[in-house]
Amino acid sequence: MAKPLAFLPKVMAALLLANLAGASTAQAADIAIVVRPDVPVDNLSFAELRKVFLGDRQFWTSNVKVTLLVRAPGARERDVVLKSIYQMSEAQFRQYWIAKVFRAEAASGPRIVYSNEMAVDMVTGTPGAVAFVDADQVPKGVKVLKINGLLPGAKNYPLH
């Protein structure tokens, strides 16, 4: 006679594996760079994107200032951007912006946003704002910039 709960460890193991598989799929989602539709840019090379996020390119055009919106520490999107665009650790990122502001190379560091929704709201309400969000959570009303001619989801897209 079989024990009534003998199958329970196998079921729990299967659920754990399914959960881990789902988590790894979600972690591989691309990061979209979003701006207001009136920003006069549709495509940036990766080098240009890096200049924007490093604060080296401070205007989209002569009269439209770039406003950087960056997710708060701990967000997956921030980790991806620190690793791929900034190529810095969290501590290096903080020190970079402190030094940049101290040297008067930037009026201030990036504005911090606490969710993808907050990032999108600030992008739509702030002329020249640029943010990065989970590509699966991009709503209507914002423009997704191509990076090296590629949109999120394309083969060889650089932000994931």
Secondary structure by P-SEA (a helix, b strand, c coil): ccccccaaaaaaaaaaaaaaaaaaaaaabbbbbbcccccccccccaaaaaaaaacccccccccbbbbbbbbccccaaaaaaaaccccccaaaaaaaaaaaaaaccccccbbbbccaaaaaaaaaaccccccccccccccccbbbbbcccccccccccccc
